[in-house]
Amino acid sequence: MRVGLVCPYSLTVPGGVQGQVLGLGRALRSLGVDARVLGPCDGPPPDPAVTPLGNSVPTAANGSMAAIAPDPSAVLRTIRALRDEAFDVVHLHEPLAPGPTLTALVFSDRPIVGTFHRAGESAVYRAFRPLVRWMLDRLTVRTAVSDEARVAVSEIAGGSYELVWNGIDVDLYAGAEPWTSPGRTVLFVGRHEPRKGLSVLVEAMQHLGPDVRLWVASDGPETARLRRATEGDPRVEWLGRIGEDEKIRRIRAADVLCAPSLHGESFGVVLLEGMAAGTPVVASDLAGYRNVARPGEDALLTPPGDAVALAKAIDVALSRPPEVERMVASGRERAEQFSLDSLARRYLDIYERVLAGGTGGRPAR
């Protein structure tokens, strides 16, 4: 079976959807599937099984910045790749995102599986509801990574959706060599934008002791402002963008992984990463995060935007009382349920079902 996984976001820029697409491709290949990833690349492709579709353009979307490629050259490359690769199934991640996935949705003549990741309302989708409904009718099977993602698209386009959770390489996180830690350390991994809540974590540091250090990975529109806010505080280390290997090793080394997002999270891959690594997780109590971490059982969840509550939870996690040790053990078991291997087998079942239906590029009625 030959499968094309199409990603709308630059595969050389760190991101949740990009990580899922690349990881799913590797897991499918381990099952004997000829899986190739198509997407924008701002530099050398991150994997030999990637077909680059050109450079991306940062675009505001859902309170974030998305590295998409909506330009005509990327559209033409996508059409050519779909023709030349002769896929049996085309799997689109965020089918309505401008660029490669939307192009493939319109032009592919093969069975199409669509996976929806984003949560929250879209004014653009709502304004063009009839067109959105028409385009999504081209999907043979619709899937969503969480109930929040399902609701976000179904309220606009209707239809039925299979829930297929995201996944991670559990063994990779559990077996990584930890980074050298300077002491009691909290780690933040995520884009520095308002909805990710980094400003709340920076404020929470004011309520934590002088021996507590903070590693801040990645960058974004709030980086400069928040760096100025922490000038003179030797506890805060700004790491900038880090590679996947370093990220995993720092998660393993940290005493707490903190995800203080304020909204817009449909799933909690970063929480799964901490749980698989055996690192205590402190995060905002969001519906999307509850899909992964059960409050008080797998992670400590606090009200979004409450810096004092966040600091108290971090302090508890750092002290590692018996209840936190039990939480870490439970988190490891919980992460096993979201392995990429299980995810790949689930999608392989869907691909086989789609091909057996013989519906071409149109959905079964």
N, C-alpha and C positions, 0 to 999 in steps of 0.2 A: 504494500500500500504506500502511495506517495502523497504526503500531506504538506500543504503550504500554510504556515502560521504567519499571519500578517499583523504587524504591530504598527500603530500610527505614530508612536513616539520614538525619538532617536535612541537607537540601541547602544550608543556610546555615552549616553547621559544616564546616571543612576535614577531609577524609578521603579515603583512597585509593579506596574504593568510590564515594563521591559524585562524585569527580573523573572516574572511569571512566564512570559513567552519564551525566553531563552532557556529557563529551567525545564519547562514542559517539552521543548524541542529535544533537549538532552535525554530526558526520561523516556520519551517516545522512541528515540533511536536505540536506547538500551533494550527496548522491547522488540526491536527488529523493524520498526516503522521507518521508512525513508522520509524523515521530517526535515523541512527546510524553512528557515525564518526569513521573512521579507520585511524590511523596515528602513527608515532613514538612518544614516550613520554619519556623524561629524568626525570622521577619522577612520582609521582601519577598523574593519568589522571585528567585533569581540569574539567571534566564533567562526571556524571554517565553514560551517553550515549556514551562514548568513549571506543573503543577497542584498547588498546595499542599494538603496533607492534615492540617494542624494542627501544633501544637507538639510537640516531642520531650521525652523524659524520659531523663536520663543513667542508663545501666544497665551494671553490671559484666558483661563478657563476654570470654573468651579472654585474660585478663590485661590488658584494656583497658577503657575506658569507651565504650559505644556510645550515640549519641543517637537512640533509637528512639521510636516512637509506638504503643504497644500499647493505648491507651485506646479505649473504645467509640466516641467521636466520630470518631477517625481511621478506625476500621473502617467506620463508616457512610459517611464521605466516600469511602473507597476503593470500596465497593460502588456508590455513586452514580456515581462517575467512570467505572468500568468499564461501567456501563449507558449513560451519556450519551455517552461518547466513541466507542463502537462500533468498537473496534480490530479489525483483522484478526488480529493476533498480539499476545500479551502476553508481555513478556520480563521475568522476575523475577530480580533480583540478590540473592543469599542468600535463596532461597525459604523457608527455615525460620525466618527471623528474625521474631520477634513484631511484629505491626503490619501495614502495607500489603502486604508481599509474601506473608506467610502467609495474609492475608485473600484476596488475589487468587488464590492457589493453590487455596483451598477454593471460592471463589465464581465464578471466571471460567468462562464456557462457550466460550471461544475457545481455539485452539491455544496452548500455553504452552511457552516456552523458559525453562529455568532455568540460571543461571550461579552457580557456587559459588566464593567467593573465600577463605574462611577456611581456615587450616591448624591442625592440632592436634586433640586429643580434645575431645569435649563430653560431660560427664556427663549433661546433660539429654537429649541425643539418644540416648545409650546406654540410659538408663532407660526411654525411651519408644520403643524400637526398632520394635515392631510398628506404632505409630501413624505414625512417621516413614516407614516403608516404604509404608504405605497412602497417605500424602499425596504422596510423591514419585512414586507410580504415576500421578498426574495430569499429570505433565510429559510433553510430547510429545517434547522433546529435552533431554538433560542435558549441560551443558558445565561445564568447570572451567578456571580461569585458570592452573593449574600442576598438576604431578603430585602435589605435596604437598596441594593442595586436593582433588584427585580422591580420593586415598587417605583423607583425613579423612572424606569423606562416604560413600565406597563401603564402608568397613569397617563402617559402621552400616547403610546402606540397600541395599547391593549395586547392581546395574545397571551399565550402560556409560555412559561420559562422553567427549565430544569435548574435546580440549585446545584452548582458544582463548585465547591469551595476551592480557594487558592491552596497552594502547597509549598513546601520547602524541602531542601535536601537535609533531612534530620541528621544523618550520619556526619555530614560535613561540619555542622555546628557542634555536635557532641564531641567530635574527635580532634578539633583544631587545637593547635598549640597556643595557649593564652599569650597575649601581649604583656610586656612588662608593665606592671601597675605601680603608680607612685603612692599607693595607700588606699584609703576608702574613697572609691571613685564612682561617680554617676556618669552614664553615657547617654548622650542624645544623638540619634541618627535620623536625619530628615531635612527636607528643604527648609531654609530659614524664611518662612512666609507666615503671615498672621495666623492662618488656620491651624498650623502645626503647633502653636502654643509655646514656642521657645522663650518668648518674653515672660511667660508665666514661670517657667523653670528658672530663668535668670533671677526673677524676683524671689522665688522660693529659696535660692541660695543664700539670700540675706538672713534667712531663719535657720540656717544650718551651721554647724560648728566650723571652726577654722581648719580642722583636719580633713574636711570633706572637699574633694576635688571634683571638677566637672570637665569632662571631655565633650567638646561640641564638634561633631563631624558635619561635613557638607557646607553649603553656602546658600545665598539667596538674597532677595531684596531687603531683608531686615538685618543682614550681617553687619554692615557698617554701623548702624545705629546701636545694635546690641553690643558690639565690640567696644564702642565708646562708653556704653553704660557699665561695662565691667573693667574699664581701664584702672589699673592699680590693684586689681584683685588677682593675686598670684594663683588662686585656686582654680581659675578658669583657663582652660587651654583650648584655643581655637585650632582645629586640625585641618580645616578646609576639606576639599574633596579627597576621599581616600578610596583605594581600590577594594575590591570585594574581599580579598584575602585579609587585608588589614582590618576591614570592618568586622569580619567574623572573629578574628583574634582579639580585637578590642571588646567585642560583646562577651567573649569567654572570660576576659580579664576583669571586666567591670564588676563592681559589687551591686550595682543597680542599673537596669536599663529603663530609661524614663521616656514615655510617649505622652506628652501633655497636650495633645491636639484638642482644638476647641469645637470642631464640627467637620463635616464632609468626609468622614472615614467610613467606607462601606465594608472594610475588612481590616484585620490587624496583622499583616504579615510580619511587621517588625516585632510585635509581641511574640509571635510564634518563634522568631529567631532567638529571642532571649530565653524563652521557655526551653527550646531545644538545646541551648547552650548551658542550661543549668544556672542561669543568672536570674535573680529576683527581678520581677517586672512591676513597675509602678506606672499607671497610665490613667488617662481620663475615663470617666464612666460614660462611654458613648455606646450606642446600640451596635455600631459596627464592630467595636472592640469586644463587646460581649459575645459576638459570634465565635470568638477564639478563646477568650479568657473568662472563666467563671469567677465573679467577684469574691475575693477572700479565699478562693479555692486554688486558682492558678495564678492570680495576680492581685495586687492591691489597686483598686480603682477609686478615684477621687472625683469630686464635682469639677467639671471643666471650668478653667479660669480661676480657681481658688488656690492661690499660691501658698497660703498658710496650710490648708489641708494637704496639698502636694508635699510640702516640706515635712509635715508630720509623718506621712506615709513613707517618704524616703528614709527618714530617721529610723522608723520601725524596721524597714527592710535592711538597712545597714547594720542594725544590731543583731540580726539573724536569730530571733527567738525561735522556739520550737515550731510555732505556727507558720513562720516564714519558711523554715526547712521543709515542712510538710507541703507548703505551697509550691516550692521548687520541685519537689519530687512529683507532685501532681501535674505540674506544668510540663515536665518531661514526658509523662505518659500522654498528656493531652496533645502535645506536638506530634507524637507518633501517628495520631489519627489524621494528620494533615500532610503526610509525606508526598513528595512529588511522584514517587512510584505509584501510589494509590491514585493520584490525580490522573496520571498518564493512562492507567488501566481504565479509569472511568471514561476518559475521552475516547480511548480506542473502542470501547463498547459503543459509544455514540457514533463514531465514524463507520463502524461495521454495520450498524443499524441503518444509517443513512444510505450507505451503498446498497444494502440489501433491498431498500425500498424502491430503488430505481427511479427517483423523482427528479434527477438532473439538478438544475440550479433552482428549481421551484420547490416550495414547501409542500409536503403531503397534505392533502385536504381531507 
